[in-house]
Each structure stands twice: as structure tokens, then as C-alpha cells.
Amino acid sequence: MMHYRAIWISDVHLGTSGCQAKYLLDFLKHNEADTLYLVGDIIDGWRLKQSFYWPQAHNDVVQKLLRKARKGAEVIYIPGNHDEAARQYFGMSFGDIKVEEEVIHTLLDGRKLWVTHGDLFDGVMQYAKWLAYVGDSLYSFILYINRYFNMLRVKMGLQYWSLSQYLKHQVKNAVSYIADFEHIMAREARIRNCDGVVCGHIHKAEIREIDGLLYCNDGDWVESLSALVETTTGELKIIYWTHIKGDPVAKIEVSNQPSAEILVKEAVL
């Protein structure tokens, strides 16, 4: 079991077939942190409103997050655009998980990082949301193909590889959009007198310096299978979890909490 000062994950998209919940669940079983940040799009409300898809693995992820909070980890949930319904609960807690609009994380060396999902600074989301919905439908179709492509790779003994991410990064406009987004987020961090930013939204894990500020993106769990971590020595790293290690030896625990599936149905439908 690896222990970190902080872990950031986002863009899980529970409730969709593209979500790699089994990989995330395995990551959560093998990694723990003093603070766990859920940086938006954890649940895909857009898709769940169209059709309810909630396999056991998605239920297990929610239960694992609740269990980490119950065992003492500080778990902070910052909703994104796909789970924007949760934004009405800013300042509240559910099962010891705190819901916040944005937060400031202080690194071991004292630097301050602004933590936000990032969609509020995406021009498409703010001024052409209809286009975002169209793009989401096309993206879901690519992820559908990607799902069966990787099932074949697993049978061949190969690790997970994102066909959808590869195609996206070959498109010039997509690359330009990502670069613009990264610079906007760095600029907004400067306005807030922070030393850097941690965000999600664009499904591209990254740690780099932009105009003297630290830009970090924790990636996603439909393509990158990645998380951002701060080690106990203060180092920031991207972790890619493309292999399932299996269950560590764990204690049997009985939970009296209601089913995560019931909670999600009540919140979304």
C-alpha cells in the first residue's frame, strides 16, 4: 500500500460504459492519502439522464471512496460539468465527503495550488454548450469502440492503451484547444495569487510550467487511467494505472450505509 500526502483524480465518468471502474477500484485499493481530491466529472449525470447504466464495479468505486472518508482520509469533491447537479450542495458533506466549489492545496514546500475542475473556463462549455453535448455523443461512440478494442488487447496479454486518446491528439484543432485551455488555467491561478493549478476536464494528464506557474492535470479514468499525487517528500507525480494488480489482503468490513446505486438514482433521476 502506497501512502501520499494528496491524491487527485477526476473525469471518472461513472455511469458510462467508457468508465474504467475496475482499474480505478484497483488503484484505490493499493493507494491511500491524507487528502483525496475528486476533481469533477466523477459521475456522468449527462449520460445517466439518458439511460441508467450502473454496473457493480461503479457501485464498488463509490463505496470505496465513502470507506476512505470514513477511515479518516479527508475527501473533497469538486463537481465538474458532467456532475454539475452536485454544485447545489457546495459547503455540505455526504458520508464524510465534503463538496466544494474550489479549494487551495498547500504543498509540503509551502506553494499553493488552486484546485478546480476547469469547465468554467472552457469557452465551449460557457458559450456553446450545445456543441459540447454533440461532442460528448461522438466521444462516447469512440469510447464504445475503444472498450472492445482493449478487451481484445487484454486477451492478447497487452496492457490498456487508449485508441480514443491517440486519435484526439492527432487532430490539430484538439491539440490547439488543449494548449489554450492550459494557458487559461495558469492565468487564472495567477489571478488568485496561487503558485499553480490542479484541474481535470480535458482528459490529458500533465505536469509542466507555464509562464512561471505550475500547471497540473490529473487526467482521467476513461482514457489516461491516471492520477496526480504528492508524495510524502512533496514531489508531484503522475501515476498511470494500466495494469490491475488484484486485491491486497484486506479486513472484511460490514457497511451499514445505503447502496451507492440507490443514492445515485435518487440524485440523478
N, C-alpha and C positions, 0 to 999 in steps of 0.2 A: 504494500500500500504506500503510495507516494503522498506526501503532505506538502501543501503550498500555503503561502500567505493569502493568495487570492487566485480564484479561477473565474474566467469569463467565458460564457457560452451564449450563443444566440442563433436565431434562424433555424430552429429545430423543426418547425412546421409539423408538430403533432396533429394528427387528423388528416394527413395526406399519405398516399402510398409512396411518395418520394422520400419521406422521412426515414432516416436510417436509425430507428429507435434502438435496435439491438446493439449497434455499435456504441451509441451514447450510453445505454444502460451499462455496458461493459466498462466504458470509461469511468462512469460514476462509481462503479464497484471497486475500481483499482486506484482512484484518486480522491483525495479529500482536501479541504482548505478551511482556513479560519473564516474567510468570506467567499461566498459563491454568488456571482452576479449573473442573473438571467437577463441578457441584454436584448429582449424583444423578439417577437415572432416565435415564441415558444410553442404556442398553439395557433393553428391556422384557422381563424374564425371565418375567413372568406370561403374556404372550401367546406367547412362543416355546415355552413348555412345552405350550401347547395346539396350536399349529401353527407350523411353521418357515417364516417369511417373511423373506427376506434378499436384496433386490434389489441390483444393482451399486452404486447410489448409497449404500446403507448401508455397504457394504464400503469405498467410497471415503472416507466420513467417518472411519471407524476408521483407515484408512491415513494420512489427512491428520493426525490427532491424533498418531499414532505418529511421523510425519515431523517435526512441530513439536517434539516432545520430543527427537528425535534431533539436531535442528539447534540445540539449546541452550535452548529455552524450558523453564521449569520448569512441568511439567504435573502437577497434583494432582487426583486423582479421589476424590470423597467420595460413596460409594454412597447411594442412596435406597431406598425401599420396593420399587420395581419391579425394581431390580437388587441386592436385599438379599443375594443369594448371594455377592456380592463382599466383603461385610463380614467374611468369614472371613480375608481377606487384608490386614487393617489392618497397616500398617508395612512392607509388601512393595512391590516395584516390578515392573512388567511393561512391557518395551520402553521403559524410562526414565520411565514414568508411575507416580507414587507414589500408593498407595492409603492414605487416611487416614480416620479416623472424623469428625474435625472439625479445623479449623485456625484460627489467628488471622492476619488480614492487617493489616499496618500501612500506613496511608495515608501519602502524602507529608508531610502536616502532623502526623503522629505519632499520629493517632487509631487505635484498634484496633477491627477488625471481626471478630466471630465468624462463621465460615463453616460452615454445616451445611445438609443438605437440608431438614429440617423435619418429616419424617413422625413422628419420635419424640416430637413434641409435639402431635400430632394425635389428639384423643380418639377419633375414629372408627377410626383405624389401631390404636390401642392397646387399645381395649375392645370394638370391634365390627368386627373385620376382615372378617367375612363380608359386612357391609354395604358395605365398601369394594370387595369383589370384585363384588358386584351392581352397584354404581355404576359400576365400571370397564367392565362389559359394556354398560350403557346409554350410557356416554360414548363407547365405541368405535363404537356404532351411529351416534351423532350425527356423529362424525368421519368415518364412511364417507359419510354424506350430504354433509358439508362438503367432502370430497375432490372429488366430482363437481360440486358447486356452484362450486368455484373453478376447475375445469377449464373450465367454461363462461365464467367471468369472464375467464380468460386469453385464450380465443379471441376475446372481445369487446374485448381490449386493456386490460382493467382490472387493477388491482393486487390482490394477495391480500387477502381480508377474511374474518375468522373468524365464520361463522354460529354455530358452537358456543359461542364466547366471548360473542357477543351474547346468545344465549338464556340462558346461565348467569348473566349479570349482570342479567337481567330478573327472576330468581327471588329473592324476598325472603330466603328461607332461605339461599341460596347467598351472597348479599351479607353477611348476618349472620355466617355461618361464616367468611368471609374476614376480616372485621373482627376477630373473636375470635382467629383464628389470628395475625394481625399483632400484636395486643397481647400475646399469649402469648410470641411470639418476642422482642419488645422486652424483656419482663420477664426472660426467660431470659438475654438478653445482659447486662442489668444485674447479675444474679446472678453472672455470670462476669467482672465488672469490665471489661466492654468498652464502647466508645462507641457500638456499633451492631451490626447483624447483617446478613448476606447469606444468603439462603436461596432455595429454589425451592418445589416441591411443589404449590402451589395454582394454577399457571399464570396468574398475574396480575403482570405487571411493575409495579414501584412503587419510588419513592424518596420517602420522607417522614419527618417527625419524629414520634415517638410518645413522649410523656412525657419529652421531653428526650433521647431516644435516636434514632439514625438507623436506620430500617428500610428495607432494600433487598431487592427480589425481582427476580431476573433474568428471570422469565417462563418461556418455553418455546419449543419448536420444532414444536409441532403446532397452536397457535392464535395466539400473540402474534408468533412469529418474532422473538424479542428476545434481547438480551444486555445485561449490565451491564458498563460499562468504567470504569476510572480512567485519565484522560489523563495525559500526561507532566507536566502542571502540577498534578495532584492533584484534578481535577474529576471527580465521579461523574456518569455519564450513562447513560440507557437508549437503546440503538440498536435500531431496528426495521428488519429487512431484508426488505422486502416486494417487492423487485424483484431479479431475477437480472441481475447486471452482465456476466457472461461471464468467460471465462478471461483473466487477465492474462498477459503474456509471461512464460514460466517456463522454467527449465532442465529438460531431460529427465533424469530420475533413475531409476536401476535399483535396485530394492529386493530384498534377499535374505531379507526377512522372510517368514514363512509367511502364507498368505492369512488375512485377518481373518475370513472366513467360517468357515474351519476352526477358528480359535481360539474363536469364539463357539459353534459347535456343541459343541466339547469342554467348554466351561464351563457351558453351559446344559442340554444334553440328557443 
